[in-house]
């Protein structure tokens, strides 16, 4: 089986999760959103409210600010990932400690709408789609469900479930606070 299944490029709906826990967290998130929106082939459509969250996994570190953005893109999945990594680099992101503190994290959560012809599913280790842990992370699910109350997500087992239902089951849901 090919590691990437589905259409590549075109006018596709995507979900991005952004987080920061070092420096001017809110300023960095706002600047990153503007930079993404200014990128040719990316148009930010919606932005969730900010949430402050306890760190999940990794070493001891400060709390995060997180948000979710929906966008439309004509970029392929790996091109979009490259853009996200470049925006991270512009904000001083260093990848030294897995799940460590960071100035900025931009994750591609979903590429295309689950169950539609636009959905891309990828088993590539460089870009697993949908994001392999999004379904269990309240810091993604909470802002996403605020932005798109009827959002759905494909799970690793192939099923598709409402994001709000996944949030209700997320172990870290008590670590998410409205700003």
C-alpha positions as CSV (number, residue, x, y, z in Angstrom):
1,X,0.0,0.0,0.0
2,X,1.2,3.5,-0.8
3,X,1.9,5.6,2.3
4,X,-0.2,8.5,0.9
5,X,-3.8,7.9,-0.1
6,X,-6.0,10.6,-1.6
7,X,-5.8,13.6,-3.9
8,X,-2.8,15.9,-3.6
9,X,-3.2,19.6,-4.0
10,X,-6.2,21.5,-5.5
11,X,-8.4,23.5,-3.3
12,X,-8.4,21.5,-0.1
13,X,-9.7,22.2,3.4
14,X,-7.0,21.7,6.1
15,X,-6.8,21.9,9.9
16,X,-3.7,23.2,11.6
17,X,-2.9,23.3,15.3
18,X,-0.6,25.9,16.6
19,X,1.0,26.1,20.1
20,X,3.7,28.0,21.9
21,X,5.0,28.0,25.5
22,X,8.2,30.1,25.3
23,X,8.5,33.9,24.7
24,X,5.5,36.0,23.7
25,X,3.2,33.1,23.1
26,X,0.2,35.0,21.9
27,X,2.2,37.4,19.7
28,X,4.0,34.4,18.1
29,X,0.8,32.6,17.4
30,X,-0.8,35.7,15.8
31,X,2.3,36.4,13.7
32,X,2.5,32.7,12.6
33,X,-1.2,32.8,11.5
34,X,-0.5,36.0,9.5
35,X,2.5,34.4,7.9
36,X,0.6,31.2,7.0
37,X,-2.2,33.4,5.5
38,X,0.3,35.4,3.4
39,X,1.8,32.2,1.9
40,X,0.9,31.7,-1.7
41,X,-1.5,28.7,-1.8
42,X,-2.7,29.0,1.8
43,X,-5.7,31.0,2.9
44,X,-6.6,30.9,6.6
45,X,-10.4,30.6,6.9
46,X,-11.1,30.5,10.6
47,X,-9.2,30.7,13.9
48,X,-10.4,29.3,17.2
49,X,-10.3,31.1,20.5
50,X,-7.0,30.7,22.4
51,X,-6.8,28.2,25.2
52,X,-4.1,27.8,27.8
53,X,-3.1,24.2,28.4
54,X,-1.0,22.1,30.6
55,X,2.0,20.5,28.8
56,X,1.3,16.9,27.8
57,X,4.3,14.4,27.8
58,X,7.9,15.5,27.6
59,X,10.0,17.2,30.3
60,X,8.8,19.8,32.8
61,X,7.9,23.0,31.0
62,X,5.7,26.1,31.0
63,X,2.0,26.0,30.0
64,X,1.1,26.4,26.4
65,X,-1.2,28.7,24.5
66,X,-3.0,26.7,21.7
67,X,-5.4,27.4,18.9
68,X,-6.7,25.7,15.8
69,X,-7.0,27.2,12.4
70,X,-8.9,26.0,9.3
71,X,-7.5,26.9,5.9
72,X,-7.8,26.2,2.3
73,X,-4.7,25.2,0.3
74,X,-3.6,24.5,-3.2
75,X,-0.4,23.0,-1.8
76,X,0.2,19.3,-1.5
77,X,0.4,17.8,2.0
78,X,4.2,17.7,2.1
79,X,4.5,21.3,0.6
80,X,2.1,22.4,3.4
81,X,4.3,20.7,6.0
82,X,7.3,22.4,4.6
83,X,5.6,25.8,4.9
84,X,4.6,25.0,8.6
85,X,8.2,24.0,9.4
86,X,9.5,27.2,7.8
87,X,7.1,29.4,9.8
88,X,8.3,27.5,13.0
89,X,12.0,28.2,12.0
90,X,11.3,31.9,11.5
91,X,10.1,31.9,15.1
92,X,13.2,30.2,16.5
93,X,11.8,26.6,16.8
94,X,14.5,24.1,17.6
95,X,13.9,20.4,17.5
96,X,16.2,19.2,20.2
97,X,13.9,17.5,22.8
98,X,10.9,15.5,21.7
99,X,7.8,17.1,23.2
100,X,10.0,19.8,24.8
101,X,9.3,23.5,25.3
102,X,9.0,25.5,22.0
103,X,8.6,28.9,20.7
104,X,6.2,27.6,18.1
105,X,4.6,24.4,16.9
106,X,2.5,24.1,13.8
107,X,1.0,20.7,13.1
108,X,-1.1,19.6,10.1
109,X,-4.0,17.8,11.8
110,X,-6.1,16.9,8.8
111,X,-5.8,17.4,5.0
112,X,-9.2,17.2,3.4
113,X,-12.6,16.5,5.1
114,X,-12.9,13.0,6.6
115,X,-14.8,10.7,4.3
116,X,-14.8,13.1,1.4
117,X,-12.9,12.7,-1.9
118,X,-10.6,15.5,-0.7
119,X,-9.3,13.6,2.4
120,X,-5.7,12.4,2.3
121,X,-4.6,9.6,4.6
122,X,-0.8,9.1,5.0
123,X,1.2,6.5,6.8
124,X,4.5,8.3,5.9
125,X,6.6,8.8,9.1
126,X,7.4,12.3,7.9
127,X,3.7,13.2,7.7
128,X,1.1,10.9,9.2
129,X,-2.4,12.1,8.3
130,X,-4.6,12.6,10.1
131,X,-2.2,13.5,12.9
132,X,-1.7,10.3,14.8
133,X,-2.4,11.7,18.3
134,X,-4.9,14.5,17.6
135,X,-7.8,12.3,18.6
136,X,-6.6,12.1,22.2
137,X,-5.3,15.6,22.7
138,X,-7.7,18.1,24.3
139,X,-5.4,21.0,23.5
140,X,-6.3,20.3,19.8
141,X,-9.8,19.0,20.2
142,X,-11.1,21.8,22.5
143,X,-10.2,24.8,20.3
144,X,-11.2,22.9,17.2
145,X,-14.6,22.0,18.5
146,X,-15.1,25.7,19.5
147,X,-14.2,26.8,15.9
148,X,-16.1,24.0,14.1
149,X,-18.7,22.5,16.4
150,X,-19.6,19.7,14.0
151,X,-16.0,18.8,13.0
152,X,-15.1,15.2,12.6
153,X,-11.7,13.4,12.6
154,X,-10.6,10.1,11.2
155,X,-9.0,7.9,13.9
156,X,-6.1,5.6,13.5
157,X,-8.5,2.6,13.3
158,X,-10.1,4.2,10.2
159,X,-13.4,5.2,11.9
160,X,-14.6,8.8,11.8
161,X,-15.9,10.5,15.0
162,X,-17.1,13.9,16.0
163,X,-14.3,16.0,17.6
164,X,-16.7,17.1,20.4
165,X,-17.2,13.4,21.4
166,X,-13.4,12.8,21.3
167,X,-12.9,15.9,23.5
168,X,-15.4,14.5,26.1
169,X,-13.1,11.4,26.3
170,X,-9.7,13.1,26.3
171,X,-7.6,12.3,29.4
172,X,-6.1,15.8,29.3
173,X,-9.4,17.8,29.0
174,X,-9.1,19.2,32.5
175,X,-5.8,20.8,31.6
176,X,-7.4,23.1,29.0
177,X,-8.5,26.6,30.2
178,X,-10.2,29.4,28.3
179,X,-8.2,32.6,27.9
